[in-house]
Amino acid sequence: MADARKVTLFHSPNTRSTGALILLEELGAPYELHVLNMKAGEQRQPAYLALNPMGKVPAVKHGEAFVTEQVAISLYLADLFPEAKLAPPVGDPLRGPYLRWLVYYAACFEPAVVDRALKRDPAPTAMSPYGDFDTMLGTLVEQLGKGPYILGEQLSAADVLWGTALAWMTAFKLVPEMPVITAYVDRMKTRPAAVRARAKDIELAASQAAS
């Protein structure tokens, strides 16, 4: 009998979708990969654009549901597998902070980092989604300092998102390698789920390079 919760992850190795792959491993979820070769432009082919006109990964298909955007995928998957306890349930005092830090990633962190990377002046404070870069980063660093995880003692899907993102951002020098950030990244990178996912990515990348 097929598992009704089995999901398909539209994935390309060494991209943002690695975070979704790590999350599936953390959840112990049944899944299959639909691997796209982004260097060959498969994400821009009509078959995939018919599913996701943005031509991005990750994306997740579960039954009739098709979910894009990293934060939405994190929320969807963590709620789909509540037994993994990576999403505080409604009514839990940590549910609000959990939602806050997931949305903070997309609403504040990413826009601020993109502006900084492109050397663009931020919008006037009254119009900026994140205010200013230093305040945005300082707010995050203060929260990480309460660790070991972003909700304190409780690991959540938010940590998978942030741990993966900060690993990339520090590697490319888009975010300073502050001790609290590097310690957090190391903590998340060495989790067994992350090690398994990155091993799969290595295999997939090698296969794509050879094809």
N, C-alpha and C positions, 0 to 999 in steps of 0.2 A: 504494500500500500504506500503510495507516494506521500511524502511529508508535506502537509498543507502549508507549512511555514518555510519551505525551501525557497530561496531567493536566487536570482541571477544578478551578478554584478558585472556591469559593463566596465571593463578595466583596461588600463594600459600601464605597463610597468614603469616604475620610477616617475609617477605623476601624482597629482593630488588624490587619485583614487587609491593609492597605497594606504591612505588613512582608513578608507572604507573597508579595505581588505583586512587590515589589522583589527578593525572593530568586529568584523564577522568572526575572526579567529578568537577574539576576546569573549564574544558571546557564545562560542561553541555552536554557531548556527550552521544548519545545512545549507550549502550554497554551491553554485557552479559559476565558473567564470566565462564570460563572453569577451575574449581578449581582442582589443583593437590595436593595430600597429599605427601609432600616430605619426611616426616618421614617414610611413608610406601614405599617409593621408586618409586612412580608413574611416576616421571620425567625420570626414567631410563627404563621404559617399552617400548617395540618396537613401540607401536602406537604413543607415543610422540616423540621418537627418530627419527621416520620417518619424522616428521615435523621439529624437531630441534635436530640435532645430538649432540649438546653440552649438551642437557639435562638440560637446564637452564630456569628459568623464570626471568623477564617477556618475553612474546612474544605476538604479536598482529596479528590477522588475519582480513583483511578488503578486502572483495571481493576476488580477486585472489592474493592479496599481503599478504605475510607473513613476518613480521618484527621482528627481534630480536635485542638485545643490547640496553641498556637503552638510550644512546644518540640518536641512530637512531629512537627509539620509540618516544622520546620526540619531535624530529624534525618532524616526520611523522604526529603525532597526532595534534600538534599545528598548522601545516600548513593545515591539513584537516579541521580544525574548525577555520577559520580566524576571524569569528565574535566574538570569545572570546578574541581576541587581546592579546594572549599570545606568539605570534611570530611576531617580527617586520618584515614587508614585505620587499622584495627585493627593494632596492632604499632608504629605511629608514636608516638614519645615525646609528641607533642602531642595524641594522642587523648584521654588522660585529662583534661588541662586543658580541652580543647574541651568534653567532656561536663560537666565541672565548671561551666563558666561558663554553659552553656545551662541547666542545672538550677538554678544559683544564682539565675538570673533569676526562675524560677517559685517556688522554694522559699523564697527569702530576700527578694529585692528587692521583688516585688509585695506580699507580705503586709506588709512594713515600710512601704511607701509608702501602702498603703490605711489602715493604722492611723494613720499620721501625718496623712493627709488628713482622716480622720474624727475626729481628735483623740481617738482611743481610746488608753488606756494599753496598752502591750504586755503580753502574758502574762508571768508570772514567768519568769525566765531559763531555768529548768530545763524549762519547757514551751513556750517561744517557738521557732518555727521559724527565727528570725533573730537571736535574742539581743537586741540593741538597735539602734536606727536608726543611731546614729553609727558604731558598729563595722561594721555592714553596709555603709554608704556608704563609709567609709574604706577598707575592704577592696577595694571596687570601684575607687575612685579610685586607689589604689596600683597596681592592675593596669593601669588605663588609662594611667598615667604611664610604663609600660614600653613603650608603643606603638611604632608608630602604631596597631596593632590589638590586640585583647584577647589574642591569642596572640603578641604581639610583632610580628615582621615579616610574619607570614602572615595574610592576610585569610581569614576563615571565615564560615560561616553564622551563627555566634554574633554576629559584628559587625553583620549585617543586623538581627538581633533587637534587640540592645542599641542600635544607632544609632537605629533607629526609635522604640524605647521612650523613650530619653533625650530625643529631640527633643520628644515629647509632654510628658514629665514636666517638662522645664525650661520649656516654653511655658506650662504651667499652674501654674508655680511650686511644683510638688510636690517638686522636687529642686533644690537650689541651683545657680545658673549658675556653677560653679567653672571656672576657665580650662581645666583638663584635660578637663572634660566638654564645654564648648562647642566646644573645638577638635576633639574626637572627633566630636561631632554634625555640625559643619561638614564634616569630612572625609568622613563617610558620606553626608550630604545632597547633596554635589556630585558623587558618583559617577554616571556616565552611566546606570546601571541605575535609580538612585533618581530621577533627573530624568525618565526615560521613564515610570516608574510613576506619579509624581505628576502628570505631564501627562495620563495616562489618567484619573486620579482627578478632575482638574479637569473633563474632558469628561463623565465619568459623573455627577458631582455636578450639573453644569449641566443635563444631560439630565433627571435626576430632579426637579430644581427646576422645570423647565418643564412636566413632565407632570402 
